[in-house]
């Protein structure tokens, strides 16, 4: 919602103030289709040249994140804490054999099935299940620091892939001013080919050409750049849930008491997504 409001404010302030100052919006509107066609078309072409089909699809999903916001909210982080706490409790109290069916087929596990939204995130489920599987196959003899290294690498790999829409949008934002200049230069070439026209005609043609530079800068710093920042913030917010799962598993493997395990997970979250210690502890004891 805020992204839409921001776009409206941007357009109203730029074009509204331009009109209030006596500017002729008709010149901009008349040049808009051609200039936007050149800038937009070349931007799309550049994206196709520099990316695979899968990455382009991910980029389209990135635009959606601008308006939808983070996937995970406070309750989802609470659910992640409860899920991993249940699994580690089984590992401690009943042993690796009792835990194995849950991590070998999470979709059939009654514990994982309690959290359908988390179960849809295959990367998160693989991180939890694969990390605990290391403990199961090693019969609990693995060094917790070794498990932590493996989880850090898995999170790093996932984040590198997940953050690509933000990187691509930022790259596009960086290129747009130059593409605007391309459109403007083509307009100037057109002007030079009509140099025998009267000043009133040439003035309109030069104004149209300058719209290209204007659009490139406006799109770069007013729209696409802020969108890249928003996408990055959303992706990093959702990535916090992977760190929660990691903190719970590693703290449990170190043999820390449950209150300390919960606190290790909670404190890795932003305050907006951080459930209270009492709420988490009460939910765990209730189950």
Number of C-alpha atoms within 10 A of each C-alpha: 9 11 16 11 9 14 13 11 12 15 13 12 12 12 15 14 12 13 13 9 9 8 13 12 12 10 14 20 12 12 19 16 12 17 28 17 13 18 27 18 13 17 18 11 11 13 18 13 9 10 13 11 9 8 17 17 12 19 22 12 13 26 18 12 20 22 15 13 19 16 13 17 15 14 12 17 25 22 18 22 26 21 21 23 20 17 21 19 15 16 21 16 10 11 15 20 13 14 22 19 12 18 22 15 11 18 15 12 13 10 16 22 14 12 15 10 13 20 16 11 10 10 15 20 19 17 19 23 20 17 21 26 19 15 18 20 13 11 12 16 10 14 12 18 12 11 19 18 11 16 23 15 12 18 18 12 11 16 15 11 11 18 20 19 24 25 17 20 25 20 16 21 25 17 17 25 22 17 24 30 21 20 27 26 16 16 23 19 14 15 20 14 10 13 12 10 12 9 10 8 14 18 13 14 19 17 17 24 27 21 25 31 22 17 23 27 21 20 19 24 15 18 16 21 21 19 23 23 15 20 29 22 18 21 21 15 18 17 20 18 25 22 18 22 24 23 24 26 25 22 20 22 22 12 12 13 10 16 12 14 21 23 17 17 24 23 14 15 18 12 11 8 19 18 19 13 14 10 10 21 16 11 14 17 7 7 7
